[in-house]
Amino acid sequence: MSLTVSARKLQDILRALPEKEEAVLDIQNNRLQVRAGKSRFNLQTLPAADFPTLADPGALQVSLRVTQKEFREWLLLVQFAMAQQDIRYYLNGLLLVVEGEKIKMVATDGHRLSYAAGVIAGPPEKKEIILPRKAIHELTKLLADADEPLDIEVYAAQVKFRFSTIELITKIIDGKFPDYTRVIPTNYSRCVMIDRLELLQALQRAAILSNEKFRGVRWMLTENSLRISCTNNEQEEALEELDVTYNGQPLDVGFNITYLLDVLTNVQGEKVECLFGDANSSMLITLPDLAEFKYVVMPMRI
């Protein structure tokens, strides 16, 4: 016997039941009855034949295996930079690049870019695919923080992820992802090392008085000092000053504070390294303990 039922409603019912309560599912008059203790729920059903079927994925192009923990960690380092409902549909996803012994993940919304890479046993030929935003979010929730295997199969228009008792199949976004290598700076000379948690907390405090629409924050770097300020339309101002190791030229530049909070919240490690060009250039954030991570955020006028 097969049928279809609202997954959201069934999940919400089962989640709301007492933890140790046994649930019984029964089909009666084309309805699904869920019984638990003295609770009764009758859900409408539809014929299983009406449930959509997946198209033939075609021939297998790439197959690889990684641990769930590694793949999840790479996803968490980049997924927050994906665009949301951008007209450039290819930005509403994550670029996955596999070539030889290297796997790369890139996400950007046009204002900031996050890049992470790792080592795997992959195919010698290069393969690039764009995974949808929703599939990425499901994977970050479902993958275990453990060294259990994750098998990935890439087809012409689909990708299958197999792990534990789960098989997740997603379509591939058809489009050309921007050349991320041109966005990541390689010649910045101004560098400051900052305690990640200290910077995060300072930005969180300053953000309270930031402009709700533009979310701008001003960074003023002078010798061994970083001043952070936010203002809003009510002429209110927040000012934070951090002691840093810096002996370069003074710099006054603005950024979107949300983009900075995102990266500092999603990465780990005690320190972050911030590299600058000039007041009109992007900022590059790296991690001393993770060479294959890069985060680029564009400047803004304040």
C-alpha positions in Angstrom: 0.0 0.0 0.0 1.4 3.4 -1.0 0.1 6.9 -0.6 1.3 10.5 -0.3 0.7 12.8 2.7 1.8 16.3 3.7 5.3 15.8 4.9 5.3 19.0 6.9 2.1 18.3 8.8 3.2 14.7 9.6 6.6 15.9 10.8 5.1 18.6 12.9 2.7 16.1 14.5 5.4 13.6 15.3 7.7 16.2 16.6 5.0 17.6 19.0 4.2 14.2 20.5 5.7 13.2 23.9 9.2 11.8 23.4 8.5 8.3 24.7 5.0 8.1 23.2 4.5 5.3 20.6 2.9 6.5 17.4 0.6 4.2 15.3 -0.1 5.0 11.6 -3.3 3.6 10.1 -5.0 4.1 6.7 -8.8 4.6 6.9 -11.0 5.8 4.0 -8.2 7.4 2.1 -7.0 9.2 5.2 -3.9 8.6 7.3 -4.7 8.4 11.0 -1.9 9.0 13.5 -2.6 7.7 17.0 -0.5 8.3 20.1 -1.9 7.9 23.6 -5.2 9.7 23.6 -4.3 11.9 20.6 -5.8 11.4 17.1 -4.9 13.1 13.8 -6.5 12.4 10.5 -4.6 13.6 7.5 -5.8 13.9 3.9 -3.9 11.7 1.4 -3.4 11.6 -2.4 -2.7 8.6 -4.7 0.9 7.6 -4.8 0.7 7.4 -8.6 0.4 11.2 -8.6 3.7 11.7 -6.8 6.3 13.1 -9.3 9.1 10.9 -10.4 12.7 12.0 -11.0 13.9 12.2 -14.5 16.6 9.8 -15.7 19.9 11.2 -14.6 21.8 9.8 -17.5 25.3 8.4 -17.4 27.4 8.7 -14.3 30.2 11.3 -14.8 32.0 11.6 -11.5 32.0 9.5 -8.3 33.9 10.3 -5.2 33.9 9.6 -1.4 34.7 11.9 1.5 33.8 11.9 5.1 30.6 13.6 6.3 32.5 15.7 8.7 34.9 17.1 6.1 32.2 17.9 3.6 30.0 19.5 6.2 32.9 21.7 7.5 33.6 22.9 3.9 30.0 23.7 3.4 29.7 25.7 6.6 32.7 27.8 5.5 31.0 29.1 2.4 27.3 28.5 2.4 26.4 31.8 4.2 27.7 33.8 1.2 25.2 32.4 -1.3 22.8 34.9 -2.8 19.1 34.9 -2.0 16.5 35.2 -4.8 19.1 37.0 -7.0 18.0 37.5 -10.7 21.4 35.9 -11.5 20.0 32.5 -10.6 23.5 30.9 -10.7 24.5 32.9 -7.7 21.6 31.3 -5.6 23.8 28.2 -5.1 27.2 26.9 -4.4 30.0 26.2 -6.9 31.6 22.7 -6.4 34.8 22.1 -8.3 36.5 18.7 -8.3 39.9 18.1 -9.9 42.4 15.5 -9.1 43.2 15.6 -5.3 41.4 18.9 -4.7 37.8 19.9 -4.0 36.8 23.5 -4.0 33.7 25.3 -2.8 32.8 28.9 -3.7 29.7 31.0 -2.9 29.1 34.7 -3.7 26.2 37.2 -3.8 28.2 39.8 -5.8 29.1 41.7 -2.7 31.2 39.1 -0.9 32.8 35.8 -1.7 33.7 32.8 0.4 36.1 30.1 -0.8 37.2 26.8 0.9 39.2 23.9 -0.4 40.3 20.4 0.7 42.1 17.3 -0.3 40.2 14.2 -1.7 40.7 11.3 -4.0 38.9 12.7 -7.1 38.9 12.3 -10.8 41.9 13.6 -12.9 39.6 15.7 -15.1 38.1 18.9 -13.9 34.4 19.0 -13.1 32.4 22.1 -12.1 28.7 22.1 -10.9 26.5 24.5 -9.2 24.4 23.1 -6.4 21.1 24.7 -5.4 20.8 26.7 -2.1 18.1 24.5 -0.7 20.1 21.3 -1.2 23.1 22.9 0.5 21.0 23.8 3.6 19.6 20.3 3.8 23.1 18.8 3.6 24.4 21.0 6.4 21.5 19.9 8.6 21.7 16.2 7.8 25.4 15.4 7.6 26.9 14.0 10.7 29.9 15.6 12.5 31.7 12.3 12.2 34.2 10.4 10.0 31.4 8.4 8.4 31.5 8.1 4.5 29.6 10.4 2.1 29.3 9.1 -1.5 28.8 11.7 -4.2 27.7 10.8 -7.7 27.5 13.5 -10.4 25.3 13.0 -13.4 24.5 15.3 -16.3 21.7 17.2 -14.5 21.6 15.6 -11.0 23.8 14.9 -8.1 23.2 12.1 -5.6 24.5 12.2 -2.0 24.4 8.9 -0.1 25.2 8.8 3.6 24.0 6.8 6.6 20.5 5.7 5.6 19.8 8.8 3.5 19.9 9.4 -0.3 19.6 13.0 -1.3 19.1 13.8 -5.0 19.3 17.4 -6.3 19.3 19.0 -9.7 22.3 21.0 -10.9 21.8 24.7 -11.6 22.5 25.4 -15.3 24.6 28.5 -15.6 28.1 29.9 -15.7 29.5 30.8 -12.3 31.7 34.0 -12.2 35.5 33.6 -12.3 36.2 33.6 -8.6 40.0 33.6 -9.1 39.8 37.2 -10.4 38.1 38.3 -7.3 40.5 37.0 -4.7 43.3 39.5 -4.1 46.9 38.2 -4.2 49.1 41.3 -3.8 47.8 43.0 -0.6 50.6 44.4 1.6 48.6 45.9 4.5 47.9 43.2 7.0 46.5 43.1 10.5 46.0 40.0 12.8 43.0 40.3 15.1 41.5 38.1 17.8 38.3 36.7 16.1 36.1 36.7 19.2 37.2 40.1 20.3 36.5 41.5 16.8 33.1 39.7 16.6 31.9 41.1 19.9 33.0 44.6 19.0 31.1 44.5 15.7 28.1 43.0 17.4 28.0 46.0 19.8 28.6 48.5 17.1 25.9 47.0 14.9 23.2 48.0 17.4 23.5 51.6 16.2 24.2 50.9 12.5 21.9 52.2 9.8 19.2 49.5 9.5 19.0 49.9 5.7 22.7 50.3 4.6 24.3 48.4 7.6 27.6 50.3 7.1 30.6 50.1 9.4 33.7 52.3 9.2 37.2 50.8 9.8 39.9 53.3 10.7 43.4 51.7 10.9 46.3 53.6 12.4 49.5 52.4 14.0 48.6 49.5 16.4 44.9 50.6 16.5 41.7 49.7 14.8 38.7 52.0 15.4 35.3 50.8 14.4 32.3 53.1 14.2 28.6 52.9 13.2 26.1 55.7 12.8 22.4 55.8 12.0 19.7 58.3 10.8 19.0 59.4 14.4 22.6 60.8 14.7 23.5 58.1 17.1 27.0 56.6 17.0 28.9 53.6 18.3 32.6 53.6 18.6 34.9 50.6 19.4 38.7 50.7 19.5 40.9 47.5 19.4 44.6 47.2 20.0 46.2 45.5 17.0 49.6 44.9 15.6 49.8 47.2 12.6 52.5 49.5 11.3 51.3 50.3 7.8 49.8 53.4 6.3 46.6 54.8 7.8 43.5 53.4 6.2 39.8 54.6 6.3 37.4 52.2 4.6 33.7 51.1 5.0 32.0 47.7 4.8 28.6 46.1 5.3 28.7 45.0 8.9 26.4 42.0 8.3 29.0 40.5 5.9 31.7 40.8 8.5 29.5 39.3 11.2 28.6 36.4 9.0 32.1 35.3 8.4 33.3 35.7 12.0 30.3 33.7 13.2 30.7 30.8 10.8 34.5 30.3 11.0 36.5 28.8 13.9 39.9 29.7 15.3 41.3 32.3 17.6 42.7 34.7 15.1 41.7 36.1 11.7 44.0 37.9 9.3 42.6 40.9 7.5 44.5 42.1 4.4 43.8 45.5 2.6 44.7 47.3 -0.6 43.4 50.9 -0.4 40.2 52.6 0.6 38.5 51.6 -2.7 39.6 47.9 -2.5 38.0 44.8 -1.1 39.2 43.2 2.2 40.6 39.7 2.2 40.0 37.7 5.4 42.0 34.5 5.9 42.6 32.1 8.8 46.1 31.3 10.0 45.1 27.7 10.9 43.3 27.1 7.6 45.3 28.1 4.5 42.6 27.0 2.1 40.0 29.5 3.3 39.5 32.9 1.8 36.7 35.5 2.3 36.5 38.7 0.2 34.2 41.5 1.1 33.7 44.6 -1.2 34.0 48.1 0.3 31.1 50.5 0.6 30.8 54.3 0.8 29.9 55.6 4.2 
